[in-house]
Amino acid sequence: MFIPKDPFNVIVGGVGGQGNVLASQILGEMLIIQGYVITIGETYGASQRGGAVMSHLRISAKDQFSPLIPEGKCDLLVALEPVEGLRILAHYGNPGVITLLNLRPIHPIDVISGDIVYPELSQVIAKIKELSRQVWALNATEVALEIGDPIFSNIVMLGALNAIEVLPIHRRGFESVIVDLFPSRTLNENLMAFDKGREVVQKIH
């Protein structure tokens, strides 16, 4: 399996605390193992307060590209939060983009305090489907909670990404990367999160 085009542009987006920067790091390492050249750029809002956090991955068989993806040039969006996913698509989407979406919303401080209203989730999802060639959607946070901690939702999304077979990544690569990144005591939980994400998406087929 090879990347569908070169460069292949991936955005991993969410809000502060969801672990999307870590997810992009793991994904990048998995692709490096496969021999690809990876450039990663990151943009942060008020990430400590649940603001927007976005990682750009540019994947190539041979060339190094500038770290930030040009507007309208995203090929794959991994959205850990629905509204953030919609915002990213508005700037970086195009008719060919594929979206992998975590359905669980995270309400920012302004919503919790009553200053603004979070959009109707069904409308957000419908708009994401309008702006994408294909959407794969799962409640990764719910799956992570079944494992014992919502912190695993980013790993669930990586397992889901493996299942949609858009990128040349595999479980062995994931395991070899996380052995270096995480304490050994969390290895089984991370592998379980990856496998659960993969299983959920395989059931959607």
C-alpha positions in Angstrom: 0.0 0.0 0.0 1.3 3.5 -0.9 0.1 7.0 -0.2 -2.6 8.0 -2.7 -0.7 11.1 -3.9 2.6 12.9 -3.2 2.6 14.9 -1.0 -0.4 13.5 0.9 -1.6 16.2 3.3 -3.1 15.2 6.7 -4.5 17.5 9.4 -5.1 16.2 12.9 -7.3 18.7 14.7 -9.1 19.1 18.0 -8.9 21.1 21.2 -6.3 21.4 23.9 -6.1 18.3 26.1 -7.3 15.8 23.5 -3.8 14.6 22.6 -3.9 15.4 18.9 -0.3 16.6 18.8 0.7 13.3 20.3 -1.5 11.4 17.8 0.2 13.3 14.9 3.7 12.5 16.4 2.8 8.8 16.6 1.3 8.8 13.1 4.4 10.5 11.7 6.7 7.9 13.4 4.6 5.1 12.0 5.0 6.5 8.5 8.7 7.1 8.9 9.1 3.3 9.7 7.5 2.7 6.3 10.1 4.8 4.7 8.2 8.1 4.1 9.5 11.6 4.6 7.3 13.4 7.1 7.1 17.1 7.8 5.0 18.2 10.8 3.8 21.7 11.5 1.5 22.7 14.4 -0.7 25.7 15.2 -2.2 26.4 18.6 -5.0 28.5 19.9 -5.4 28.9 23.7 -4.7 25.2 24.0 -4.5 25.2 27.7 -8.1 26.4 27.9 -9.5 24.0 25.4 -8.6 26.2 22.4 -8.0 24.9 18.9 -4.9 22.7 18.3 -4.0 21.6 14.8 -1.2 19.5 13.4 -0.3 19.4 9.7 1.5 16.3 8.4 2.9 16.3 4.9 3.8 12.8 3.7 6.1 12.2 0.8 8.0 9.2 -0.6 11.1 11.4 -1.2 10.7 15.1 -0.7 10.6 17.5 2.3 7.8 20.0 2.1 7.0 23.2 4.0 5.4 22.2 7.3 2.0 24.0 6.9 -0.5 22.8 4.4 -1.8 25.4 2.0 -5.5 26.4 2.3 -7.8 24.0 0.4 -5.1 21.3 0.1 -6.0 18.9 2.9 -6.4 15.3 1.7 -7.3 13.7 5.0 -8.7 15.3 8.2 -8.6 13.5 11.5 -11.0 15.5 13.6 -11.0 14.8 17.3 -13.9 17.3 17.9 -16.8 18.1 15.5 -16.9 21.9 15.5 -13.1 22.0 15.2 -13.3 19.6 12.3 -15.8 21.8 10.5 -13.7 24.9 11.1 -10.7 23.1 9.6 -12.7 22.0 6.5 -13.8 25.5 5.9 -10.2 26.6 5.4 -8.4 23.5 4.2 -11.0 21.2 2.7 -11.7 20.5 -0.9 -14.1 18.2 -2.8 -11.7 15.2 -2.5 -11.0 15.4 1.3 -11.7 12.3 3.5 -12.7 13.0 7.1 -12.3 10.7 10.1 -14.5 12.2 12.8 -14.8 11.8 16.6 -18.5 12.5 17.2 -18.1 13.6 20.9 -18.3 17.4 21.3 -16.2 19.3 23.8 -17.8 22.5 25.0 -15.4 25.5 25.3 -15.5 27.8 28.3 -17.7 30.3 26.4 -20.4 27.6 25.9 -20.2 26.4 29.5 -20.5 30.0 30.8 -23.5 30.6 28.5 -21.9 33.3 26.4 -22.3 31.3 23.2 -24.3 28.3 22.1 -22.7 25.1 20.7 -24.2 24.4 17.3 -26.6 21.5 16.9 -24.4 18.5 16.5 -26.5 16.9 13.8 -26.1 20.1 11.7 -22.4 20.1 12.3 -22.1 16.5 11.1 -24.3 17.1 8.1 -22.1 20.1 7.1 -18.9 18.0 7.5 -20.5 15.4 5.2 -21.3 18.1 2.6 -17.7 19.3 2.7 -16.1 15.8 2.4 -15.9 13.2 -0.3 -16.2 10.5 2.4 -16.7 10.6 6.2 -15.9 7.9 8.7 -17.5 8.8 12.1 -17.2 7.1 15.5 -17.5 8.1 19.1 -13.9 7.6 20.0 -14.3 9.2 23.4 -17.0 6.7 24.3 -14.8 3.8 23.3 -11.9 5.3 25.3 -14.2 5.5 28.4 -15.0 1.8 28.0 -11.2 1.2 28.3 -11.1 3.4 31.4 -10.0 6.9 30.4 -11.1 9.4 27.8 -7.4 10.2 27.3 -7.2 7.2 25.0 -9.6 8.7 22.4 -6.7 9.9 20.3 -5.3 6.3 20.2 -8.8 5.0 19.3 -8.7 7.4 16.4 -5.4 6.1 15.2 -6.8 2.6 15.2 -9.8 3.8 13.2 -7.4 5.5 10.8 -5.6 2.1 10.3 -9.0 0.5 9.5 -10.0 3.0 6.8 -6.9 2.0 4.8 -6.0 5.4 3.4 -2.5 5.5 4.7 0.2 2.7 4.7 0.2 2.2 8.5 -0.2 -1.0 10.5 -0.5 -2.3 14.1 3.1 -3.5 14.3 4.3 -0.1 13.5 2.0 1.4 16.1 3.3 -1.0 18.7 7.0 -0.3 17.9 6.4 3.5 18.2 4.5 3.4 21.5 7.0 1.1 23.2 9.5 4.0 22.9 7.0 6.7 23.9 4.9 5.3 26.8 5.6 3.6 30.1 5.4 -0.2 29.7 2.5 -0.3 32.2 0.3 1.5 29.7 1.2 -0.6 26.7 -1.8 -3.0 26.9 -4.3 -0.2 27.3 -2.9 1.7 24.3 -2.9 -1.4 22.2 -6.5 -2.1 23.3 -7.5 1.5 22.3 -5.9 1.0 18.9 -7.6 -2.3 18.3 -11.0 -1.0 19.5 -10.9 1.9 17.1 -10.1 -0.4 14.3 -12.9 -2.8 15.2 -15.5 0.0 15.4 -14.7 1.2 11.9 -14.5 -2.3 10.5 -18.1 -2.7 11.6 -19.2 0.4 9.7 -18.0 -1.2 6.4 
